[in-house]
């Protein structure tokens, strides 16, 4: 009786031989197929290919811009949070709104808005 490993090896050898013979029977290589396709291309096929290329490049550019915008939003939020923390610390330490405006180079309206939004 044939054991399982021997049976699997026989099947593997058979598949390898079958695939090698199929590759040898293939008369056209990739380059031949490519050259044949290039000969049969119409101007419309070329135009469609160029449009696809332009669309792919545009999508790639948009993806890069979206990533840049995400990074900028994160940076802006971090800066805003730092600003709010500074204003709140200065308010908690007893400084007047005008002093905070002068110290942090912020407008009075911005400091008052932060004060009203974040008061406990």
MODELLER restraints for C-alpha pairs under 7 A, 6 or more apart:
rsr = mdl.restraints
at = mdl.atoms
rsr.add(forms.Gaussian(group=physical.xy_distance, feature=features.Distance(at['CA:84:A'], at['CA:114:A']), mean=6.52, stdev=0.5))
rsr.add(forms.Gaussian(group=physical.xy_distance, feature=features.Distance(at['CA:87:A'], at['CA:100:A']), mean=6.86, stdev=0.5))
rsr.add(forms.Gaussian(group=physical.xy_distance, feature=features.Distance(at['CA:87:A'], at['CA:111:A']), mean=6.93, stdev=0.5))
rsr.add(forms.Gaussian(group=physical.xy_distance, feature=features.Distance(at['CA:90:A'], at['CA:100:A']), mean=6.76, stdev=0.5))
rsr.add(forms.Gaussian(group=physical.xy_distance, feature=features.Distance(at['CA:97:A'], at['CA:108:A']), mean=6.89, stdev=0.5))
rsr.add(forms.Gaussian(group=physical.xy_distance, feature=features.Distance(at['CA:97:A'], at['CA:111:A']), mean=6.67, stdev=0.5))
rsr.add(forms.Gaussian(group=physical.xy_distance, feature=features.Distance(at['CA:98:A'], at['CA:108:A']), mean=6.80, stdev=0.5))
rsr.add(forms.Gaussian(group=physical.xy_distance, feature=features.Distance(at['CA:101:A'], at['CA:107:A']), mean=5.84, stdev=0.5))
rsr.add(forms.Gaussian(group=physical.xy_distance, feature=features.Distance(at['CA:101:A'], at['CA:108:A']), mean=5.90, stdev=0.5))
rsr.add(forms.Gaussian(group=physical.xy_distance, feature=features.Distance(at['CA:101:A'], at['CA:111:A']), mean=6.79, stdev=0.5))
